Amino acid sequence: MDFRLTEDEELFQKVVREFCEKRLRPRSREIDETEQIPLDLLKQMAELKLLGIGIPESYGGAGATAMMTALAAVEIGRGDISMATAVFYLLEAGWSYILNLFGTEQAKREVFPPVVAGDAFIGIATTEPGGGSDLANTKTTARREGDYYVLNGEKAFCSGVIESAQRLPEGGGHLTLVRTDPSRGYNGMSFIYVPIRTEGITVTQYKDMGRMGISTGGIFYKDAKVPAKYLLGEEDKGFYYAMSGFNAARTQVAAACVGAAERALEVGIEYVKQREAFGRPIGKFEGVQFEIADQYGMTEMIKLAVLKAASLIDQNPHPDSYMQSEITKIVSIAKLFAPQIAFETVKRAMMWYGAAGYTKENELEMGLRGVMSYMVGAEGALNIMRVILGRELLGKEFIPYK
Ligand SMILES: Cc1cc2nc3c(=O)[nH]c(=O)nc-3n(C[C@H](O)[C@H](O)[C@H](O)COP(=O)(O)OP(=O)(O)OC[C@H]3O[C@@H](n4cnc5c(N)ncnc54)[C@H](O)[C@@H]3O)c2cc1C
């Protein structure tokens, strides 16, 4: 076990941090207010090969490890504490990783290059209006007809709908969980990359409270014909591909939350060193120092869990690996606690600022709204992380429902 980063990782981290401090953070308020990530900023990220970061070099990507991906997610979370840029980044990283593992060669050759260039988006569509936690209840269907699947149904709360449907020049799409055999529960679902600009697909946009720079919305499928080459792996095995994708994406969610917590500590510590009350800097009061110590300690602890998850994924990339249960456990720990630690750290830092923390002059309020998305459920509700941990620790027969 070696807790040091390699030289390459350290250099990479430095380059990404510099980009985030010089180019991204100065525009984070603009991202929040205009409700979009400027296209020129996406192009700058593309130049640094940050988009679809794990996509192999043969498709134009950086072929980054999960560790590198997580290091960058931390920096991007620190750079744009609203979480919008981190969400864009990590969804592309997590779900292109799964398309790379299970997608057809043809699909990868078509989908990856525009994602890497910042001209298209790749995300995930599993949640439906009936719920996002109980995916066994998925209702959207896909019927095979020759070289196509015909989709009918509806997905909800999907990130990146407007970016892919309207904003980015080459569109993009979502890895979509569909029911291909209604009689077989989990074993009757497939995972298909669905280009959003397909005839028969329409989208709506929700008005979110935070991470305003990336859209969230519904996707409707009415006899939408999707080429069969976009099926991932084998038909009816999609549920398992989706679950392994969640491990990859949730690691990065947790990494982005670590970034938000680190940024809150950074600005909070600076402030308490210079703001005075009762004739001394408020940082001299133990009540404030102890809070800083607690939040720093928790952030460091969860960062270790995140980096362990990334390291295990790198060592055991295939979902059939014997290490899968270990990976699932540490990822669930990371996704369960990182958003809570980030939320609490941002909240406390806002309170160290007093009234000045409650204004839009202060970046922390964007962090509070953004991190909240991971508390309510994005990439899996907190209780679902507990359900997964319970299953791994007690055994499948202890799942309370079937
Ligand atoms: C900003 C944002 C972006 C999102 N982006 C995407 C996306 O890109 N693609 C996508 O597919 N989805 C996306 N989602 C949806 C997300 O995946 C779901 O919110 C999540 O899976 C939870 O589903 P739900 O919201 O329907 O809540 P429900 O499943 O209805 O759950 C509601 C509450 O009940 C609790 N609960 C449910 N089951 C149990 C149980 N067995 N035991 C204890 N408690 C339980 C949950 O913890 C939760 O608190 C996004 C959500 C948000 C907020």
The ligand as an SDF file (V2000), in Angstrom:
LIG
                    3D

 53 58  0  0  0  0  0  0  0  0999 V2000
  -30.0640   16.9430   -9.9380 C   0  0  0  0  0  0  0  0  0  0  0  0
  -30.3560   15.5100  -10.2470 C   0  0  0  0  0  0  0  0  0  0  0  0
  -29.8160   14.9250  -11.3920 C   0  0  0  0  0  0  0  0  0  0  0  0
  -30.1170   13.6050  -11.7090 C   0  0  0  0  0  0  0  0  0  0  0  0
  -29.5790   13.0550  -12.8440 N   0  0  0  0  0  0  0  0  0  0  0  0
  -29.9690   11.8130  -13.2260 C   0  0  0  0  0  0  0  0  0  0  0  0
  -29.5010   11.2530  -14.4660 C   0  0  0  0  0  0  0  0  0  0  0  0
  -28.6880   11.8460  -15.1740 O   0  0  0  0  0  0  0  0  0  0  0  0
  -30.0040   10.0590  -14.8520 N   0  0  0  0  0  0  0  0  0  0  0  0
  -30.8860    9.3530  -14.0920 C   0  0  0  0  0  0  0  0  0  0  0  0
  -31.2930    8.2800  -14.4940 O   0  0  0  0  0  0  0  0  0  0  0  0
  -31.3200    9.8520  -12.8890 N   0  0  0  0  0  0  0  0  0  0  0  0
  -30.8850   11.0570  -12.4490 C   0  0  0  0  0  0  0  0  0  0  0  0
  -31.3300   11.5710  -11.2660 N   0  0  0  0  0  0  0  0  0  0  0  0
  -32.2900   10.8130  -10.4840 C   0  0  0  0  0  0  0  0  0  0  0  0
  -31.6440   10.0490   -9.3280 C   0  0  0  0  0  0  0  0  0  0  0  0
  -30.9690    8.9260   -9.8070 O   0  0  0  0  0  0  0  0  0  0  0  0
  -32.7880    9.6810   -8.3770 C   0  0  0  0  0  0  0  0  0  0  0  0
  -33.1640   10.8820   -7.7170 O   0  0  0  0  0  0  0  0  0  0  0  0
  -32.4230    8.6300   -7.3550 C   0  0  0  0  0  0  0  0  0  0  0  0
  -32.1330    7.4050   -7.9580 O   0  0  0  0  0  0  0  0  0  0  0  0
  -33.5800    8.4500   -6.3430 C   0  0  0  0  0  0  0  0  0  0  0  0
  -34.7690    8.2110   -7.0130 O   0  0  0  0  0  0  0  0  0  0  0  0
  -36.0620    9.1250   -6.7260 P   0  0  0  0  0  0  0  0  0  0  0  0
  -35.6430   10.5280   -6.7550 O   0  0  0  0  0  0  0  0  0  0  0  0
  -37.1200    8.6770   -7.6570 O   0  0  0  0  0  0  0  0  0  0  0  0
  -36.4490    8.7800   -5.2460 O   0  0  0  0  0  0  0  0  0  0  0  0
  -37.2600    7.4540   -4.7260 P   0  0  0  0  0  0  0  0  0  0  0  0
  -36.6990    6.2440   -5.3490 O   0  0  0  0  0  0  0  0  0  0  0  0
  -38.7060    7.7690   -4.9200 O   0  0  0  0  0  0  0  0  0  0  0  0
  -36.8950    7.5280   -3.2110 O   0  0  0  0  0  0  0  0  0  0  0  0
  -37.4120    8.5740   -2.3770 C   0  0  0  0  0  0  0  0  0  0  0  0
  -36.8200    8.4440   -0.9930 C   0  0  0  0  0  0  0  0  0  0  0  0
  -37.1100    7.1520   -0.4500 O   0  0  0  0  0  0  0  0  0  0  0  0
  -35.9340    6.5370    0.0040 C   0  0  0  0  0  0  0  0  0  0  0  0
  -35.9840    5.0950   -0.2490 N   0  0  0  0  0  0  0  0  0  0  0  0
  -36.2960    4.4590   -1.4030 C   0  0  0  0  0  0  0  0  0  0  0  0
  -36.1940    3.1470   -1.2440 N   0  0  0  0  0  0  0  0  0  0  0  0
  -35.7950    2.9190    0.0290 C   0  0  0  0  0  0  0  0  0  0  0  0
  -35.5040    1.7500    0.7990 C   0  0  0  0  0  0  0  0  0  0  0  0
  -35.5710    0.5340    0.2720 N   0  0  0  0  0  0  0  0  0  0  0  0
  -35.1260    1.9010    2.0820 N   0  0  0  0  0  0  0  0  0  0  0  0
  -35.0390    3.1360    2.6370 C   0  0  0  0  0  0  0  0  0  0  0  0
  -35.2940    4.2790    1.9630 N   0  0  0  0  0  0  0  0  0  0  0  0
  -35.6620    4.1630    0.6780 C   0  0  0  0  0  0  0  0  0  0  0  0
  -34.8050    7.1690   -0.8060 C   0  0  0  0  0  0  0  0  0  0  0  0
  -33.5860    7.1380   -0.0670 O   0  0  0  0  0  0  0  0  0  0  0  0
  -35.3020    8.5920   -0.9930 C   0  0  0  0  0  0  0  0  0  0  0  0
  -34.9180    9.3550    0.1190 O   0  0  0  0  0  0  0  0  0  0  0  0
  -30.9790   12.8600  -10.8880 C   0  0  0  0  0  0  0  0  0  0  0  0
  -31.4910   13.4410   -9.7120 C   0  0  0  0  0  0  0  0  0  0  0  0
  -31.1680   14.7360   -9.3880 C   0  0  0  0  0  0  0  0  0  0  0  0
  -31.7270   15.3320   -8.1250 C   0  0  0  0  0  0  0  0  0  0  0  0
  1  2  1  0
  2  3  1  0
  2 52  2  0
  3  4  2  0
  4  5  1  0
  4 50  1  0
  5  6  2  0
  6  7  1  0
  6 13  1  0
  7  8  2  0
  7  9  1  0
  9 10  1  0
 10 11  2  0
 10 12  1  0
 12 13  2  0
 13 14  1  0
 14 15  1  0
 14 50  1  0
 15 16  1  0
 16 17  1  0
 16 18  1  0
 18 19  1  0
 18 20  1  0
 20 21  1  0
 20 22  1  0
 22 23  1  0
 23 24  1  0
 24 25  2  0
 24 26  1  0
 24 27  1  0
 27 28  1  0
 28 29  2  0
 28 30  1  0
 28 31  1  0
 31 32  1  0
 32 33  1  0
 33 34  1  0
 33 48  1  0
 34 35  1  0
 35 36  1  0
 35 46  1  0
 36 37  1  0
 36 45  1  0
 37 38  2  0
 38 39  1  0
 39 40  1  0
 39 45  2  0
 40 41  1  0
 40 42  2  0
 42 43  1  0
 43 44  2  0
 44 45  1  0
 46 47  1  0
 46 48  1  0
 48 49  1  0
 50 51  2  0
 51 52  1  0
 52 53  1  0
M  END
$$$$
